[in-house]
Amino acid sequence: AAGVIQSPRHLIKEKRETATLKCYPIPRHDTVYWYQQGPGQDPQFLISFYEKMQSDKGSIPDRFSAQQFSDYHSELNMSSLELGDSALYFCASSLGRDRYNEQFFGPGTRLTVL
Amino acid sequence: AQKITQTQPGMFVQEKEAVTLDCTYDTSDPSYGLFWYKQPSSGEMIFLIYQGSYDQQNATEGRYSLNFQKARKSANLVISASQLGDSAMYFCAMRSFYGGSQGNLIFGKGTKLSVKP
């Protein structure tokens, strides 16, 4: 079965550079969630989209923005990167945002900021 | 505010034995779901088991079972017959299904399980 695809899997950037992370949800899934997991930390919710509209916002810095496109894939844009942005970034998708719909996680993008 | 507490930073278990990973939660929402995820050293987040707040029966999935005690707000994960491949970080998570909640997961700090041969 198709899974959530994230690209790139690894990314190395310098401070103050920009980065774009991409997420391709499972076909027919219309909801995308982004999570950030710092080293040795639990995942923290950043932002979510439902039917191409921003659905909810968590602890996402103002330097970050995201959107969901007409084909339901999503991109997380990160500007003015800081050392503290080094983390594993997960995308998860689900069919609908209601009730018991399981969130399927992608393999993550490991971002390292030097 | 919702919160997940996992009080065991690390646990050891002998291969083939059972182990219980603790999870307590705090929420005022009447409807919610509790999840357990496994994260191996490779980093991916693997869904293990789900328990709904209104489910009468404790959830089971193969060697995984969830000991749900609603009054005590606990949702402990029991792994039976541990295997070496069970060595990983385990996260307990919660998702509200109430009101305007959009369904994002709130995670605990995790428990690192090490299975000894």
Interface residues (C-beta under 8 A of the other chain):
Chain A: T31 Y33 Y35 Q41 D42 P43 Q44 F45 S48 Y50 S55 D56 G58 L88 F90 A92 S94 R97 D98 R99 Y100 N101 E102 Q103 F104 F105 P107 G108 R110
Chain B: G33 Y37 G43 E44 M45 I46 F47 Y50 G52 F91 R95 F97 Q102 G103 N104 L105 I106 F107 G108 K109 G110
